[in-house]
Amino acid sequence: MNFKEILKKVSHWVFTRPKTTGFISFLMMLFILSFLVKMRYEIVKENERREMNNVLGVVRQNFEQVLKSSYTSALTLAMTLNDEGNPENFEKIAKQLVDNNAAIDAVQLVPDGIIKYVYPFEENKEVINYNILNSPQNRLEARKSIKSKLMFFAGPLKLKQGGIGVVGRLPVFKNNRFWGFSAVIIRLETLIRESGINTIDDTKYYFQFSKINPTTYKERKNFLQNSITI
């Protein structure tokens, strides 16, 4: 049987069964349409995933920059201590650190775990002589910092001087003995601003901060005010 005969038979079958032919054509069109819709949906979702990953990457990078600059500031502040463990030019250097770093709201020197030096003073004078090693909300992370000799960031927590913030504490050792902490304070509104979250389209993304409690090991969620959908 040649091609012409096959084509003739197919044509005859098609024209003699219009309902069947129409139904088959409908199924084929439906299949093609479904395939195109599915492909379009997958492309849209993939683009959304890529956009979300890009947004998260920027926010993560901004957070890392805040932490790095906080560590540098705390280390610089620790270097104001002389051989006797007394700070030199604290006010001058502290002012430069706060003025030149938008992510930092205040700095402290905390000899023996007791806050003795703070800048700016007026806004933070309530914390003078506050012993963080005796504070239930501060002592655990502070002691972990001493043991590990690494900088720890506590919070977000209620600040004694008012508001909510994150406190980064760098343990300082003189002659292999614990001297105290060099600390930076980052208010929550400053942390949110520096992360860039406020500039992101709030109709698409919902951001939430969470933290594992170092004592109970339970996750505490939503440090953002009013469940900010950004």
Secondary structure, DSSP 8 states (H G I E B T S, - for coil): --HHHHHHHHHHHHHH-HHHHHHHHHHHHHHHHHHHHHHHHHHHHHHHHHHHHHHHHHHHHHHHHHHHHHHHHHHHHHTTB-TTS-BSSHHHHHHHHHHH-TT-SEEEEEETTB--EEESHHHHGGGTT-BGGG-TTTHHHHHHHHHHTS-EEEEEEE-TTSSEEEEEEEEEEETTEEEEEEEEEEEHHHHHHHHTGGGS-TTT-----EEE-TTT--EEE--SGGG---
